[in-house]
Amino acid sequence: MRIALFITCFNDTMFPRTGRAVTELLERLGHTVEFPQAQTCCGQIHFNTGYRPETLPMVRRFAEVFAGYDAVVAPSGSCAGMVRDHYRVVVAQYGDAALAEAVEHVVPTVYELSQLLVDVLGVTDVGAYFPHRVTYHPTCHSLRMLRVGDRPLKLLRAVKGIDLVELPAAESCCGFGGTFALKNAEVSNAMLADKMRHVQNTGAEFLCAGDNSCLTHIGGGLSRLRTGVGTIHLAEILASTEGGAR
Amino acid sequence: MSGADNVVWLGTPPFPEAARTALADTRLRANLRRATGTIRDKRLAVAAELEDWEELRETAAAVKRHTLRHLDHHLLRLEKAVTAAGGVVHWASDAAEANRIVTALVKATGEDEVVKVKSMATQEIGLNEALAGAGIRAYETDLAELIVQLGADRPSHILVPAIHRGRSEIREIFRREMGEWGRPAPEDLTDEPRDLAEAARLHLREKFLRAKVAVSGANFAAADTGTVAVVESEGNGRMCLTLPETLITVMGIEKILPSFADLDVFLQLLPRSSTGERMNPYTSLWTGVIEGDGPRNFHLVLLDNGRTATLADEVGRQALACIRCSACLNVCPVYERTGGHAYGSVYPGPIGAVLTPQLAGIQNAASLPFASTLCGACYDACPVKINIPEVLVHLRAEAVEAERRDRLLPTFEALAMKAAGAVLGSPRRLATVQRLAAMGARLLARDGRIGALPGPFARWSDTRDIPAPARESLRAWWRRTRPPSSEGSSTTAEGKGRR
């Protein structure tokens, strides 16, 4: 399959290793991965903060850059959710007929990583090896916007060597919420405190999720408290192999 | 009167500030965590018992959509049916008008006190305060509302207004205040729930037996028969609805259902979603007045108070489908930490964050649509499928637009968003910023982590480390390791995106 990688602006800048992991993983599974250099951002920051007209140029760019691939993969539930759930809203409000058509074509080809692997590529065992104790946090947008369900867990369970432990209150929001963490910093911290407590109670070495933004928030707290618990994106675990990286 | 006066008690500070106070209250946090956790689990259990739960939700949502689309038609049908059954219908465009109508109706009876059934509509318009201004004392008879009233407090939850109070606090309030309002609490009152309930029971019984006028809200009203419904757990509502001579019901116009048969769906959804019960203990239904049975005079005040304006908003109108079950409050992680007072409205939590700004005007409650992480738990819990996150984001856009109109100079946020838009509008500019960020990070970071950031980002770095931006972005890595000549993947892709 010819798959375009939509790395997302945040991963591109902060977590290129997640993008490299997605690439390695998909190529290992025999697919062609392309990286359109003209890509930038899905526009979620602007959309969710109320700057809706400003989102339109990014929607337009996305629809042009990612047209014509068999699939587009994003290692982020919230960015994939933005494209799948909100692009039509933006276009209906500010766009034109041509853009509406372009968006209609591209939106169904966009997948979050676990959805692409399980639903489109039909794999759960990707041949990964990761000999660590891991707990998984299902991020809100993966869970409730994209409905990825237990796909990430299916993928993780098939990883060799992994000791996967259940996270208590896993489905509670970690308190990140984009600009919420700045606008309502204290509430965000209160939610983070509970999430960190649950993570620590599992005794896991790594907290895994499908969104580096949530992981940055939780991991930032875990790091500040010197808990020694690391964070890792799902793609990086799935890309790890025996004798390979990590 | 309009805007801020539509909903009482918007004098509170904006949400982030009010939340700060609430977060510091350890007793509040403990009370809320226990109470919301319990109701949440009960709700999940009883919803799971019904195989057709999802179909019920869909049906309810469809009935509400239909009703709101033809609201004018159904309201006129209701007026006709209520009138035919011997009731009197009044129309109130806003809070002030509704208060005037109710006050005049009570005055006409010659009474100076009323008993009240728990009602959000009368809370919304500040009826008790308005009646007090006219020399009429209103007694709340719902146990939790009684606790709030005696404590000179504000409700903090739609269904459990005193959820923020623990039983020892309630004991203190009863002992201190009950005597001021009627029968005092017993000297040896303990904080056992049974004793507290018994004290309230004896206190309230005197009111029920004396009252000539009652004021209620309505959970539902059937347009075809003119039947009004109140759903409750304690039986106090039934006392108010049957004993007095005059009954005045204040009802938001959105509470209407096209037909009596529609109650079937809603009476299954409401108790399960609100208290986690299969069925609520008391459901009172009345149709006008009947000779020799119940009140001799029935007045129905139909309240608009910003609802027609809300109806005009295609996205926002779904908030009017709310049946006030409070399931969204009980699953909301933000509500769970802050409690209801932080929302500065009788409608707190996720539904309050979308309803209040619409009833009161976005400029009067601009911080509320931002009081959410958009985690979506409220949407999943809502029995009538109100897409609360969708409305929140919609209202955020309105808040930003209103600010743009009203301000001479853009906010810091607006400037930051503009700058971000410029950077994200071009891959070249983004790449430049990524290089600059990587350089800056090398100056700031220790062991690959940044401990403190300046300006508005200090709020982030107060409690969280930040990983340093990568030395090489993915796009730079791709360009370096996969030159366009090999296989041509990035060449094709880039050519594609170029405009």
Boltz contact constraints between the chains, C-beta under 6 A:
constraints:
  - contact:
      token1: [A, 7]
      token2: [B, 474]
      max_distance: 6.0
  - contact:
      token1: [A, 9]
      token2: [B, 424]
      max_distance: 6.0
  - contact:
      token1: [A, 12]
      token2: [B, 473]
      max_distance: 6.0
  - contact:
      token1: [A, 12]
      token2: [B, 474]
      max_distance: 6.0
  - contact:
      token1: [A, 12]
      token2: [B, 475]
      max_distance: 6.0
  - contact:
      token1: [A, 13]
      token2: [B, 434]
      max_distance: 6.0
  - contact:
      token1: [A, 13]
      token2: [B, 469]
      max_distance: 6.0
  - contact:
      token1: [A, 13]
      token2: [B, 473]
      max_distance: 6.0
  - contact:
      token1: [A, 14]
      token2: [B, 469]
      max_distance: 6.0
  - contact:
      token1: [A, 16]
      token2: [B, 470]
      max_distance: 6.0
  - contact:
      token1: [A, 16]
      token2: [B, 473]
      max_distance: 6.0
  - contact:
      token1: [A, 16]
      token2: [B, 474]
      max_distance: 6.0
  - contact:
      token1: [A, 16]
      token2: [B, 477]
      max_distance: 6.0
  - contact:
      token1: [A, 19]
      token2: [B, 474]
      max_distance: 6.0
  - contact:
      token1: [A, 34]
      token2: [B, 489]
      max_distance: 6.0
  - contact:
      token1: [A, 34]
      token2: [B, 493]
      max_distance: 6.0
  - contact:
      token1: [A, 35]
      token2: [B, 478]
      max_distance: 6.0
  - contact:
      token1: [A, 35]
      token2: [B, 490]
      max_distance: 6.0
  - contact:
      token1: [A, 36]
      token2: [B, 493]
      max_distance: 6.0
  - contact:
      token1: [A, 36]
      token2: [B, 497]
      max_distance: 6.0
  - contact:
      token1: [A, 37]
      token2: [B, 475]
      max_distance: 6.0
  - contact:
      token1: [A, 37]
      token2: [B, 490]
      max_distance: 6.0
  - contact:
      token1: [A, 37]
      token2: [B, 494]
      max_distance: 6.0
  - contact:
      token1: [A, 38]
      token2: [B, 427]
      max_distance: 6.0
  - contact:
      token1: [A, 38]
      token2: [B, 494]
      max_distance: 6.0
  - contact:
      token1: [A, 38]
      token2: [B, 497]
      max_distance: 6.0
  - contact:
      token1: [A, 40]
      token2: [B, 424]
      max_distance: 6.0
  - contact:
      token1: [A, 40]
      token2: [B, 427]
      max_distance: 6.0
  - contact:
      token1: [A, 40]
      token2: [B, 430]
      max_distance: 6.0
  - contact:
      token1: [A, 41]
      token2: [B, 424]
      max_distance: 6.0
  - contact:
      token1: [A, 46]
      token2: [B, 417]
      max_distance: 6.0
  - contact:
      token1: [A, 48]
      token2: [B, 393]
      max_distance: 6.0
  - contact:
      token1: [A, 50]
      token2: [B, 396]
      max_distance: 6.0
  - contact:
      token1: [A, 50]
      token2: [B, 397]
      max_distance: 6.0
  - contact:
      token1: [A, 50]
      token2: [B, 399]
      max_distance: 6.0
  - contact:
      token1: [A, 50]
      token2: [B, 400]
      max_distance: 6.0
  - contact:
      token1: [A, 51]
      token2: [B, 400]
      max_distance: 6.0
  - contact:
      token1: [A, 51]
      token2: [B, 417]
      max_distance: 6.0
  - contact:
      token1: [A, 52]
      token2: [B, 397]
      max_distance: 6.0
  - contact:
      token1: [A, 54]
      token2: [B, 421]
      max_distance: 6.0
  - contact:
      token1: [A, 57]
      token2: [B, 425]
      max_distance: 6.0
  - contact:
      token1: [A, 64]
      token2: [B, 497]
      max_distance: 6.0
  - contact:
      token1: [A, 65]
      token2: [B, 497]
      max_distance: 6.0
  - contact:
      token1: [A, 140]
      token2: [B, 375]
      max_distance: 6.0
  - contact:
      token1: [A, 140]
      token2: [B, 376]
      max_distance: 6.0
  - contact:
      token1: [A, 144]
      token2: [B, 376]
      max_distance: 6.0
  - contact:
      token1: [A, 172]
      token2: [B, 333]
      max_distance: 6.0
  - contact:
      token1: [A, 173]
      token2: [B, 333]
      max_distance: 6.0
  - contact:
      token1: [A, 173]
      token2: [B, 373]
      max_distance: 6.0
  - contact:
      token1: [A, 173]
      token2: [B, 375]
      max_distance: 6.0
  - contact:
      token1: [A, 177]
      token2: [B, 373]
      max_distance: 6.0
  - contact:
      token1: [A, 180]
      token2: [B, 373]
      max_distance: 6.0
  - contact:
      token1: [A, 182]
      token2: [B, 459]
      max_distance: 6.0
  - contact:
      token1: [A, 183]
      token2: [B, 370]
      max_distance: 6.0
  - contact:
      token1: [A, 184]
      token2: [B, 16]
      max_distance: 6.0
  - contact:
      token1: [A, 185]
      token2: [B, 459]
      max_distance: 6.0
  - contact:
      token1: [A, 186]
      token2: [B, 20]
      max_distance: 6.0
  - contact:
      token1: [A, 186]
      token2: [B, 23]
      max_distance: 6.0
  - contact:
      token1: [A, 187]
      token2: [B, 19]
      max_distance: 6.0
  - contact:
      token1: [A, 187]
      token2: [B, 334]
      max_distance: 6.0
  - contact:
      token1: [A, 187]
      token2: [B, 337]
      max_distance: 6.0
  - contact:
      token1: [A, 189]
      token2: [B, 463]
      max_distance: 6.0
  - contact:
      token1: [A, 190]
      token2: [B, 23]
      max_distance: 6.0
  - contact:
      token1: [A, 190]
      token2: [B, 337]
      max_distance: 6.0
  - contact:
      token1: [A, 191]
      token2: [B, 333]
      max_distance: 6.0
  - contact:
      token1: [A, 220]
      token2: [B, 464]
      max_distance: 6.0
  - contact:
      token1: [A, 220]
      token2: [B, 465]
      max_distance: 6.0
  - contact:
      token1: [A, 220]
      token2: [B, 466]
      max_distance: 6.0
  - contact:
      token1: [A, 221]
      token2: [B, 464]
      max_distance: 6.0
  - contact:
      token1: [A, 223]
      token2: [B, 449]
      max_distance: 6.0
  - contact:
      token1: [A, 223]
      token2: [B, 465]
      max_distance: 6.0
  - contact:
      token1: [A, 224]
      token2: [B, 464]
      max_distance: 6.0
  - contact:
      token1: [A, 224]
      token2: [B, 465]
      max_distance: 6.0
